[in-house]
Amino acid sequence: MRLVMNEPVERMDRPYARRWWALLVLCLSLLIIVMANTALTVAAPDMTRDLGLSSSDLQWVIDGYTVPYAALMLLLGAIGDKYSRRGALVLGLLVFGGGAVFGYLADSAATVIAARAVMGVGAALIMPATLSLLAATFPRAERAKAITLWTATAGLAIAAGPVVAGALLKNHGWASTFLINVPIAAVALIAAFVLVPPSKAGHHDRIDYVGGLLSVVWTGALVYMIIQGPHFGWDAKAIAAAVVAGAGLIAFVLWELRHPRPILDVRRFAHRRFAGANLAVALFFLAVFGAFYYLTQHLQFVLGYDALATGVRMLPLAGAVFAGSALTGYLTPRVGMKWTVSAGMVGGTAALALLTRIDAGSSYGDLVAPLIILGLAIGLALSPCTDAIMGSFPESELGVGGAVNDTSLELGGSLGIAILGSLLATSYSDHLSDATAGSRLPASALAAAQDSVGAGYAVAQGIGDRALQLAAQAAHASDPQQAAQLKAQAGQLAQGAHQMKDAVGSAFADAVSHTSLVGAVVLGVGTLAVALLLPRGTAPEAEPAEAGEKELAGSGVN
């Protein structure tokens, strides 16, 4: 057996014998990309305390990863197609691992954000490479099954990140959560040379760098606007980003329509299967990322679970993704992607609708059914969509196809966290103001508590600590009258702390219910749009992929 796999997959006269082992390498690479975000959700409270992060700092720690990741995927996917898809994967793993080590050593908000940005660049290389290598390595008859396993891995990573991070946080600081990625990246890096065959496009045309740079500009500006506007207000930065995104998108579309070899043929979006699949991916991850964002907070702050317990309680979602993926592998060839994708989106809408029942008295048991239904929905809907998107591209553009799929996913996730997260914050603030109306809480304390659910509990804790101090002073006071006054003040503060804690929990639970209702409406309307867009039948439409393959066949490229 060769130590390094050097035979290009394009030159093989039969399917690559170790392709399922190669898929394992690609899935490991995908695992760390998703875990990088989900692990951070449980490490964020410790990081905020240790580094003194403001809400703005914390938001950019999370989203510093997202901007380069979303902006660079299309251009880097095209570069991988031309030069080396495996090379892009290997380089991405090196960059990602280096960024993770940088994050482990970081000791300030700026350095953590910089480390996350480096990891985002690595992810932008890895993500499209995994899908393009998958599509290049597997024959068409097996691609759907391979993509199903690839999608199921993403579901596993959603729950695995918090579990592994929570276990580390038991005995180590938040910086250790960055190191989760390093051993996995190292194993994937070595295994990529041993198990993944090299692959690249058969033609050697020049890359449309102008189109690629325009895609970086408009996508990066759009993601920045999505983050900046809802979270920090529509100031000059957000408005400027909106203008740049709009102008960049128009310039990108016009350029691509006129270019003989565009980096992305935007005419593909006129095909119903392709457009519907991208819309479904974006809408689904809008709902999933948004729900994950507030459910982890609800489990940690309102229900009081630590990081590890929170991760464990997200595991039903991962198990359900695997079950849904197995189900879609059986159903899609028989009834067509229109019905499985629509059923998955209906399931996602139902899961969010069930979350509207959350209130101050809800327990973890009330979350189990929505988590399972959401996981089944992810498994049902996403694999057929990814297969349809990848099937719309010729073999020479598989990296671009993977980038399009992943950009839809990332834009949807960014929108979910930004829109639903902003709505959650506003709803929580309003409900907390109503719940504390008539209390003697100082305006400054109320303003601090309204910043986030964590801040709200910190304010309640501060009031409780002050009550304990006064009680201790009362116990040591020599004047009985003074002792009685201190004891009475301590009792009032203790009662106020308890009321504040109840108000924060109730306000956040109400905000979760309200936000879930909006998410359910958005996903429900999107379900109707996707169902109208997707064509009937089990066979794909004759789309540009077929034409591209005929062109390659005519030129003698395998």
LOTIFI-27573 format. One record per residue (C-alpha): residue in one letter; z, x, y. Coordinates in steps of 0.5 Angstrom, whole numbers, always signed. Each point is the difference from the previous one (the first is absolute). Layout:
residues N
code->A up->Z east->X north->Y;
...
***
This chain:
residues 558
code->M up->+0 east->+0 north->+0;
code->R up->-2 east->+3 north->+7;
code->L up->+6 east->+1 north->+4;
code->V up->-4 east->-2 north->+7;
code->M up->-5 east->-6 north->-1;
code->N up->-6 east->+3 north->+4;
code->E up->-6 east->-4 north->-3;
code->P up->-2 east->-5 north->+5;
code->V up->+1 east->-8 north->-2;
code->E up->-8 east->-1 north->+3;
code->R up->-2 east->+5 north->-5;
code->M up->+3 east->-3 north->-6;
code->D up->-5 east->-4 north->-5;
code->R up->+6 east->-4 north->-3;
code->P up->+7 east->-3 north->+3;
code->Y up->+5 east->+5 north->+1;
code->A up->+4 east->+1 north->-6;
code->R up->+7 east->+1 north->+4;
code->R up->-1 east->-5 north->+5;
code->W up->+6 east->-4 north->-1;
code->W up->+4 east->+6 north->+1;
code->A up->-4 east->+1 north->+6;
code->L up->+2 east->-7 north->+3;
code->L up->+8 east->+2 north->-1;
code->V up->-1 east->+6 north->+5;
code->L up->-4 east->-5 north->+5;
code->C up->+6 east->-5 north->-1;
code->L up->+5 east->+5 north->+1;
code->S up->-3 east->+2 north->+6;
code->L up->+0 east->-7 north->+2;
code->L up->+7 east->-1 north->-1;
code->I up->+2 east->+5 north->+5;
code->I up->-4 east->-3 north->+5;
code->V up->+3 east->-6 north->+0;
code->M up->+7 east->+2 north->-2;
code->A up->+0 east->+4 north->+6;
code->N up->+1 east->-6 north->+4;
code->T up->+4 east->-4 north->-4;
code->A up->+5 east->+5 north->-1;
code->L up->+1 east->+1 north->+7;
code->T up->+2 east->-7 north->+1;
code->V up->+7 east->+1 north->-4;
code->A up->+1 east->+7 north->+4;
code->A up->-1 east->-2 north->+7;
code->P up->+7 east->-3 north->+1;
code->D up->+3 east->+7 north->-2;
code->M up->-6 east->+4 north->+4;
code->T up->+2 east->-4 north->+6;
code->R up->+7 east->+1 north->+0;
code->D up->-1 east->+8 north->-1;
code->L up->-5 east->+1 north->+5;
code->G up->+2 east->-5 north->+5;
code->L up->-7 east->-4 north->+0;
code->S up->-2 east->-5 north->+5;
code->S up->-3 east->-6 north->-3;
code->S up->-7 east->+3 north->+3;
code->D up->+2 east->+6 north->-4;
code->L up->+1 east->-3 north->-6;
code->Q up->-7 east->-4 north->+1;
code->W up->-4 east->+6 north->+1;
code->V up->+3 east->+3 north->-6;
code->I up->-2 east->-5 north->-4;
code->D up->-7 east->-1 north->+3;
code->G up->-1 east->+7 north->+2;
code->Y up->-3 east->+0 north->-8;
code->T up->-4 east->-6 north->+1;
code->V up->-5 east->+2 north->+6;
code->P up->-3 east->+7 north->-3;
code->Y up->+0 east->-4 north->-6;
code->A up->-4 east->-6 north->+2;
code->A up->-4 east->+4 north->+5;
code->L up->-3 east->+6 north->-4;
code->M up->-1 east->-4 north->-7;
code->L up->-8 east->-1 north->+1;
code->L up->-2 east->+6 north->+3;
code->L up->+4 east->+4 north->-5;
code->G up->-2 east->-4 north->-6;
code->A up->-8 east->+1 north->+2;
code->I up->+2 east->+8 north->+0;
code->G up->+3 east->-1 north->-7;
code->D up->-6 east->-3 north->-2;
code->K up->-5 east->+5 north->+3;
code->Y up->+4 east->+7 north->-2;
code->S up->+5 east->-2 north->-6;
code->R up->+4 east->-6 north->-1;
code->R up->+5 east->+4 north->-5;
code->G up->+1 east->+5 north->+6;
code->A up->+2 east->-5 north->+5;
code->L up->+5 east->-3 north->-5;
code->V up->+3 east->+7 north->-1;
code->L up->+0 east->+2 north->+7;
code->G up->+3 east->-7 north->+2;
code->L up->+6 east->+2 north->-5;
code->L up->+1 east->+7 north->+3;
code->V up->+0 east->-3 north->+7;
code->F up->+4 east->-6 north->-2;
code->G up->+5 east->+4 north->-4;
code->G up->+1 east->+5 north->+6;
code->G up->+1 east->-6 north->+5;
code->A up->+6 east->-2 north->-5;
code->V up->+3 east->+7 north->+0;
code->F up->-1 east->+0 north->+8;
code->G up->+4 east->-7 north->+0;
code->Y up->+5 east->+3 north->-5;
code->L up->+2 east->+5 north->+5;
code->A up->-1 east->-4 north->+7;
code->D up->+6 east->-1 north->+4;
code->S up->-2 east->-4 north->+6;
code->A up->-4 east->-6 north->+1;
code->A up->-6 east->+3 north->+2;
code->T up->-1 east->+5 north->-6;
code->V up->+1 east->-6 north->-5;
code->I up->-5 east->-4 north->+4;
code->A up->-5 east->+7 north->+0;
code->A up->+2 east->+0 north->-8;
code->R up->-2 east->-7 north->-1;
code->A up->-7 east->+1 north->+4;
code->V up->-1 east->+6 north->-5;
code->M up->+1 east->-4 north->-6;
code->G up->-5 east->-6 north->+3;
code->V up->-5 east->+5 north->+0;
code->G up->+1 east->+2 north->-7;
code->A up->+0 east->-7 north->-2;
code->A up->-7 east->-1 north->+4;
code->L up->-3 east->+5 north->-5;
code->I up->+4 east->-2 north->-6;
code->M up->-1 east->-8 north->+0;
code->P up->-8 east->+0 north->+0;
code->A up->+0 east->+6 north->-4;
code->T up->+4 east->-4 north->-6;
code->L up->-5 east->-6 north->+0;
code->S up->-6 east->+4 north->+1;
code->L up->+1 east->+4 north->-6;
code->L up->+3 east->-6 north->-4;
code->A up->-7 east->-3 north->+1;
code->A up->-4 east->+6 north->-1;
code->T up->+4 east->+2 north->-6;
code->F up->+0 east->-7 north->-4;
code->P up->-6 east->-4 north->-2;
code->R up->-2 east->-6 north->+3;
code->A up->+3 east->-4 north->-6;
code->E up->+7 east->+3 north->+1;
code->R up->+1 east->+1 north->+7;
code->A up->+3 east->-7 north->+1;
code->K up->+5 east->+2 north->-5;
code->A up->+1 east->+6 north->+3;
code->I up->+1 east->-3 north->+7;
code->T up->+5 east->-5 north->-3;
code->L up->+4 east->+6 north->-2;
code->W up->-1 east->+3 north->+7;
code->T up->+3 east->-6 north->+3;
code->A up->+6 east->-1 north->-4;
code->T up->+2 east->+7 north->+1;
code->A up->+0 east->-2 north->+8;
code->G up->+5 east->-6 north->-2;
code->L up->+4 east->+5 north->-4;
code->A up->+1 east->+5 north->+6;
code->I up->+2 east->-6 north->+4;
code->A up->+6 east->-1 north->-4;
code->A up->+1 east->+8 north->-2;
code->G up->+0 east->+3 north->+7;
code->P up->+7 east->-4 north->+2;
code->V up->+3 east->+1 north->-7;
code->V up->-1 east->+8 north->+0;
code->A up->+2 east->+0 north->+7;
code->G up->+6 east->-4 north->-1;
code->A up->+2 east->+5 north->-6;
code->L up->-1 east->+6 north->+4;
code->L up->+4 east->-3 north->+6;
code->K up->+6 east->-1 north->-4;
code->N up->+1 east->+7 north->+0;
code->H up->-5 east->+3 north->+5;
code->G up->-2 east->-1 north->+7;
code->W up->-6 east->-3 north->+2;
code->A up->-4 east->+6 north->+0;
code->S up->+0 east->+0 north->-7;
code->T up->-5 east->-6 north->+0;
code->F up->-5 east->+4 north->+2;
code->L up->+0 east->+5 north->-6;
code->I up->-1 east->-6 north->-4;
code->N up->-7 east->+1 north->+1;
code->V up->-1 east->+8 north->-1;
code->P up->+1 east->+0 north->-8;
code->I up->-5 east->-6 north->-1;
code->A up->-5 east->+3 north->+5;
code->A up->+1 east->+7 north->-4;
code->V up->-1 east->-3 north->-7;
code->A up->-6 east->-4 north->+3;
code->L up->-3 east->+6 north->+3;
code->I up->+0 east->+4 north->-7;
code->A up->-2 east->-6 north->-4;
code->A up->-6 east->-1 north->+5;
code->F up->-3 east->+7 north->-2;
code->V up->+1 east->-1 north->-7;
code->L up->-1 east->-8 north->-1;
code->V up->-5 east->-2 north->+5;
code->P up->-7 east->+2 north->+0;
code->P up->-3 east->+2 north->+7;
code->S up->-5 east->-5 north->+3;
code->K up->-4 east->-1 north->+6;
code->A up->-6 east->-4 north->+3;
code->G up->-7 east->+2 north->-3;
code->H up->-3 east->+1 north->+7;
code->H up->+1 east->+5 north->+5;
code->D up->-1 east->-4 north->+7;
code->R up->+3 east->+2 north->+6;
code->I up->+7 east->-4 north->+1;
code->D up->+0 east->-5 north->+6;
code->Y up->+5 east->+3 north->+4;
code->V up->-1 east->-4 north->+6;
code->G up->+1 east->-6 north->-4;
code->G up->+6 east->+3 north->-3;
code->L up->+3 east->+2 north->+6;
code->L up->-1 east->-7 north->+3;
code->S up->+4 east->-3 north->-6;
code->V up->+6 east->+5 north->+1;
code->V up->+0 east->-2 north->+8;
code->W up->+0 east->-7 north->-1;
code->T up->+4 east->-1 north->-7;
code->G up->+5 east->+5 north->+3;
code->A up->+0 east->-4 north->+7;
code->L up->+1 east->-7 north->-4;
code->V up->+6 east->+3 north->-4;
code->Y up->+3 east->+3 north->+6;
code->M up->-1 east->-7 north->+4;
code->I up->+3 east->-4 north->-6;
code->I up->+6 east->+4 north->+0;
code->Q up->+1 east->+1 north->+7;
code->G up->-1 east->-7 north->+3;
code->P up->+4 east->-4 north->-5;
code->H up->+6 east->+5 north->+0;
code->F up->+0 east->+3 north->+7;
code->G up->-3 east->-5 north->+4;
code->W up->-7 east->-1 north->+3;
code->D up->+0 east->+6 north->+5;
code->A up->-5 east->+5 north->+2;
code->K up->+0 east->+3 north->-6;
code->A up->-1 east->-6 north->-4;
code->I up->-6 east->-3 north->+4;
code->A up->-3 east->+7 north->+1;
code->A up->+0 east->+1 north->-8;
code->A up->-3 east->-7 north->+0;
code->V up->-6 east->+1 north->+4;
code->V up->-1 east->+7 north->-4;
code->A up->+0 east->-4 north->-6;
code->G up->-5 east->-5 north->+2;
code->A up->-5 east->+4 north->+3;
code->G up->+1 east->+5 north->-5;
code->L up->-2 east->-5 north->-5;
code->I up->-6 east->-3 north->+3;
code->A up->-3 east->+7 north->+1;
code->F up->+2 east->+1 north->-7;
code->V up->-4 east->-6 north->-2;
code->L up->-6 east->+1 north->+4;
code->W up->+0 east->+8 north->-2;
code->E up->+0 east->-2 north->-7;
code->L up->-5 east->-5 north->+0;
code->R up->-5 east->+5 north->+3;
code->H up->+1 east->+6 north->-4;
code->P up->-4 east->+1 north->-6;
code->R up->+6 east->+3 north->-4;
code->P up->+6 east->-4 north->+3;
code->I up->+7 east->+2 north->-3;
code->L up->+1 east->-7 north->-1;
code->D up->-6 east->-5 north->+0;
code->V up->+4 east->-6 north->+3;
code->R up->-6 east->-5 north->-2;
code->R up->+4 east->+0 north->-7;
code->F up->+5 east->-4 north->+4;
code->A up->-5 east->-6 north->+0;
code->H up->+1 east->+0 north->-8;
code->R up->+5 east->-6 north->-1;
code->R up->+3 east->+4 north->-6;
code->F up->+1 east->+6 north->+4;
code->A up->+2 east->-3 north->+6;
code->G up->+5 east->-5 north->-4;
code->A up->+3 east->+6 north->-4;
code->N up->+2 east->+4 north->+6;
code->L up->+3 east->-6 north->+4;
code->A up->+4 east->-2 north->-6;
code->V up->+3 east->+7 north->-1;
code->A up->+1 east->+1 north->+8;
code->L up->+4 east->-7 north->-1;
code->F up->+3 east->+1 north->-6;
code->F up->+3 east->+7 north->+2;
code->L up->+2 east->-4 north->+7;
code->A up->+5 east->-4 north->-4;
code->V up->+2 east->+5 north->-5;
code->F up->+2 east->+5 north->+5;
code->G up->+3 east->-5 north->+5;
code->A up->+4 east->-3 north->-5;
code->F up->+2 east->+7 north->-3;
code->Y up->+2 east->+2 north->+7;
code->Y up->+5 east->-6 north->+1;
code->L up->+3 east->-1 north->-7;
code->T up->+2 east->+7 north->-1;
code->Q up->+4 east->-1 north->+6;
code->H up->+3 east->-6 north->-2;
code->L up->+2 east->+3 north->-7;
code->Q up->+3 east->+6 north->+4;
code->F up->+4 east->-3 north->+6;
code->V up->+1 east->-8 north->-1;
code->L up->+1 east->+1 north->-8;
code->G up->+4 east->+6 north->+1;
code->Y up->-4 east->+4 north->-6;
code->D up->-1 east->+8 north->+1;
code->A up->-6 east->+3 north->-1;
code->L up->+0 east->+1 north->-7;
code->A up->+2 east->-7 north->-2;
code->T up->-6 east->-2 north->+5;
code->G up->-5 east->+3 north->-3;
code->V up->+2 east->-2 north->-7;
code->R up->+0 east->-7 north->+3;
code->M up->-7 east->+1 north->+2;
code->L up->-2 east->+1 north->-8;
code->P up->-2 east->-7 north->-2;
code->L up->-6 east->+1 north->+5;
code->A up->-3 east->+6 north->-3;
code->G up->+1 east->-3 north->-7;
code->A up->-4 east->-6 north->+2;
code->V up->-5 east->+4 north->+3;
code->F up->-2 east->+3 north->-7;
code->A up->+1 east->-7 north->-3;
code->G up->-5 east->-3 north->+5;
code->S up->-5 east->+6 north->-1;
code->A up->+0 east->-1 north->-7;
code->L up->-2 east->-7 north->+1;
code->T up->-5 east->+1 north->+5;
code->G up->-3 east->+5 north->-5;
code->Y up->-1 east->-6 north->-4;
code->L up->-2 east->-5 north->+5;
code->T up->-5 east->+3 north->+4;
code->P up->-5 east->+1 north->-5;
code->R up->+0 east->-7 north->-2;
code->V up->+1 east->-4 north->+6;
code->G up->-2 east->+5 north->+6;
code->M up->+3 east->+3 north->+5;
code->K up->+0 east->-6 north->+5;
code->W up->+5 east->-3 north->-4;
code->T up->+5 east->+5 north->-2;
code->V up->+0 east->+3 north->+7;
code->S up->+1 east->-7 north->+3;
code->A up->+5 east->-2 north->-5;
code->G up->+4 east->+7 north->+2;
code->M up->+0 east->-2 north->+7;
code->V up->+2 east->-7 north->-1;
code->G up->+6 east->+4 north->-4;
code->G up->+1 east->+4 north->+6;
code->T up->+1 east->-6 north->+5;
code->A up->+4 east->-3 north->-5;
code->A up->+5 east->+6 north->+0;
code->L up->+0 east->+0 north->+7;
code->A up->+2 east->-7 north->+0;
code->L up->+5 east->+0 north->-4;
code->L up->+4 east->+6 north->+4;
code->T up->+0 east->-6 north->+6;
code->R up->+6 east->-3 north->-4;
code->I up->+4 east->+7 north->+1;
code->D up->+6 east->-2 north->+4;
code->A up->+7 east->+3 north->+2;
code->G up->+3 east->-2 north->-7;
code->S up->-6 east->+3 north->-4;
code->S up->+1 east->+5 north->-6;
code->Y up->-4 east->+5 north->-3;
code->G up->-2 east->-6 north->-5;
code->D up->-4 east->-3 north->+5;
code->L up->-4 east->+6 north->+1;
code->V up->-2 east->+1 north->-7;
code->A up->-5 east->-6 north->-1;
code->P up->-4 east->+2 north->+6;
code->L up->+0 east->+7 north->-2;
code->I up->-3 east->-1 north->-7;
code->I up->-5 east->-5 north->+3;
code->L up->-2 east->+5 north->+5;
code->G up->-1 east->+6 north->-5;
code->L up->-4 east->-5 north->-4;
code->A up->-4 east->-2 north->+6;
code->I up->-2 east->+8 north->+1;
code->G up->-2 east->+1 north->-7;
code->L up->-4 east->-6 north->+0;
code->A up->-4 east->+1 north->+6;
code->L up->+0 east->+8 north->+2;
code->S up->-4 east->+3 north->-6;
code->P up->-6 east->-5 north->+0;
code->C up->-1 east->+1 north->+8;
code->T up->+1 east->+8 north->-1;
code->D up->-5 east->-1 north->-5;
code->A up->-5 east->-4 north->+4;
code->I up->+1 east->+5 north->+6;
code->M up->-2 east->+6 north->-4;
code->G up->-6 east->-3 north->-4;
code->S up->-3 east->-2 north->+7;
code->F up->-1 east->+8 north->+1;
code->P up->-5 east->+5 north->-4;
code->E up->+2 east->+5 north->-4;
code->S up->-1 east->+5 north->+6;
code->E up->+5 east->-4 north->+5;
code->L up->+6 east->-1 north->-5;
code->G up->+5 east->+4 north->+5;
code->V up->-3 east->-5 north->+6;
code->G up->+1 east->-6 north->-5;
code->G up->+7 east->+2 north->-1;
code->A up->+2 east->+2 north->+7;
code->V up->-3 east->-7 north->+2;
code->N up->+5 east->-3 north->-5;
code->D up->+6 east->+4 north->+2;
code->T up->-2 east->-1 north->+7;
code->S up->+1 east->-8 north->-1;
code->L up->+6 east->+1 north->-3;
code->E up->+3 east->+5 north->+5;
code->L up->-2 east->-5 north->+6;
code->G up->+3 east->-6 north->-4;
code->G up->+6 east->+4 north->-1;
code->S up->+1 east->+2 north->+7;
code->L up->-1 east->-7 north->+3;
code->G up->+5 east->-3 north->-5;
code->I up->+5 east->+5 north->+2;
code->A up->-2 east->-1 north->+8;
code->I up->-1 east->-7 north->+0;
code->L up->+5 east->-3 north->-5;
code->G up->+5 east->+6 north->+2;
code->S up->+0 east->-2 north->+7;
code->L up->+0 east->-7 north->-1;
code->L up->+6 east->+1 north->-4;
code->A up->+4 east->+4 north->+5;
code->T up->-2 east->-5 north->+5;
code->S up->+3 east->-6 north->-4;
code->Y up->+6 east->+4 north->-2;
code->S up->+2 east->+2 north->+7;
code->D up->-1 east->-8 north->+2;
code->H up->+4 east->-2 north->-6;
code->L up->+6 east->+5 north->+2;
code->S up->+0 east->-2 north->+7;
code->D up->+0 east->-8 north->-2;
code->A up->+6 east->+2 north->-5;
code->T up->+4 east->+4 north->+5;
code->A up->-1 east->-5 north->+5;
code->G up->+7 east->-2 north->+4;
code->S up->+3 east->+7 north->-3;
code->R up->+4 east->+5 north->+4;
code->L up->-5 east->+5 north->-3;
code->P up->-2 east->+5 north->+6;
code->A up->-7 east->+0 north->+2;
code->S up->-1 east->+7 north->-2;
code->A up->+3 east->-1 north->-7;
code->L up->-5 east->-6 north->-1;
code->A up->-6 east->+4 north->+3;
code->A up->+2 east->+6 north->-5;
code->A up->+1 east->-5 north->-6;
code->Q up->-7 east->-4 north->+2;
code->D up->-4 east->+7 north->-1;
code->S up->+0 east->-1 north->-8;
code->V up->+4 east->-2 north->-6;
code->G up->+3 east->+7 north->-1;
code->A up->+2 east->+0 north->+7;
code->G up->+4 east->-7 north->+0;
code->Y up->+4 east->+2 north->-6;
code->A up->+2 east->+7 north->+4;
code->V up->+2 east->-4 north->+6;
code->A up->+4 east->-5 north->-5;
code->Q up->+3 east->+6 north->-3;
code->G up->+2 east->+3 north->+7;
code->I up->+4 east->-6 north->+1;
code->G up->+3 east->+0 north->-6;
code->D up->+2 east->+8 north->+1;
code->R up->+3 east->-2 north->+7;
code->A up->+4 east->-5 north->-4;
code->L up->+3 east->+5 north->-4;
code->Q up->+2 east->+4 north->+5;
code->L up->+3 east->-5 north->+4;
code->A up->+4 east->-2 north->-6;
code->A up->+2 east->+7 north->-1;
code->Q up->+3 east->+1 north->+7;
code->A up->+4 east->-7 north->-1;
code->A up->+3 east->+3 north->-6;
code->H up->+3 east->+6 north->+4;
code->A up->+1 east->-4 north->+6;
code->S up->+8 east->+1 north->+2;
code->D up->-1 east->-6 north->+5;
code->P up->+0 east->-7 north->-4;
code->Q up->-4 east->-4 north->+5;
code->Q up->-5 east->+6 north->+1;
code->A up->+0 east->+0 north->-8;
code->A up->-1 east->-8 north->+0;
code->Q up->-6 east->+1 north->+5;
code->L up->-4 east->+5 north->-4;
code->K up->+1 east->-3 north->-6;
code->A up->-3 east->-7 north->+3;
code->Q up->-6 east->+4 north->+3;
code->A up->-1 east->+4 north->-7;
code->G up->+0 east->-7 north->-3;
code->Q up->-5 east->-3 north->+5;
code->L up->-4 east->+6 north->-1;
code->A up->+0 east->+0 north->-8;
code->Q up->-2 east->-7 north->+1;
code->G up->-6 east->+1 north->+4;
code->A up->-2 east->+6 north->-4;
code->H up->+0 east->-5 north->-6;
code->Q up->-4 east->-5 north->+4;
code->M up->-5 east->+5 north->+3;
code->K up->-1 east->+3 north->-7;
code->D up->-2 east->-8 north->-3;
code->A up->-4 east->-1 north->+6;
code->V up->-4 east->+6 north->-1;
code->G up->-1 east->-1 north->-7;
code->S up->-2 east->-8 north->+1;
code->A up->-5 east->+2 north->+6;
code->F up->-3 east->+5 north->-4;
code->A up->-1 east->-5 north->-6;
code->D up->-3 east->-5 north->+4;
code->A up->-5 east->+5 north->+3;
code->V up->-2 east->+2 north->-7;
code->S up->-1 east->-7 north->-1;
code->H up->-4 east->-1 north->+6;
code->T up->-4 east->+6 north->-1;
code->S up->-2 east->-2 north->-7;
code->L up->-2 east->-7 north->+2;
code->V up->-5 east->+4 north->+5;
code->G up->-2 east->+5 north->-5;
code->A up->-2 east->-6 north->-5;
code->V up->-4 east->-4 north->+5;
code->V up->-4 east->+6 north->+2;
code->L up->-1 east->+2 north->-8;
code->G up->-2 east->-7 north->-1;
code->V up->-5 east->-1 north->+5;
code->G up->-3 east->+7 north->-2;
code->T up->+0 east->-3 north->-7;
code->L up->-5 east->-5 north->+2;
code->A up->-4 east->+5 north->+3;
code->V up->+0 east->+4 north->-6;
code->A up->-2 east->-5 north->-4;
code->L up->-6 east->-3 north->+4;
code->L up->-2 east->+8 north->+1;
code->L up->+0 east->+2 north->-8;
code->P up->-6 east->-3 north->-4;
code->R up->+1 east->-3 north->-6;
code->G up->-2 east->+3 north->-7;
code->T up->+3 east->+6 north->-4;
code->A up->-6 east->+5 north->+1;
code->P up->-1 east->+4 north->+7;
code->E up->-5 east->-2 north->+5;
code->A up->-6 east->+5 north->+0;
code->E up->+3 east->+4 north->+6;
code->P up->-2 east->+7 north->+3;
code->A up->+4 east->+4 north->-6;
code->E up->-6 east->-2 north->-4;
code->A up->-5 east->+2 north->+5;
code->G up->+3 east->+6 north->+1;
code->E up->+0 east->+2 north->-7;
code->K up->-7 east->-2 north->-1;
code->E up->-2 east->+5 north->+5;
code->L up->+5 east->+6 north->-3;
code->A up->-4 east->-2 north->-7;
code->G up->-6 east->+1 north->+4;
code->S up->+1 east->+7 north->+2;
code->G up->+3 east->+2 north->-6;
code->V up->+7 east->+0 north->+1;
code->N up->+5 east->-1 north->-6;
***
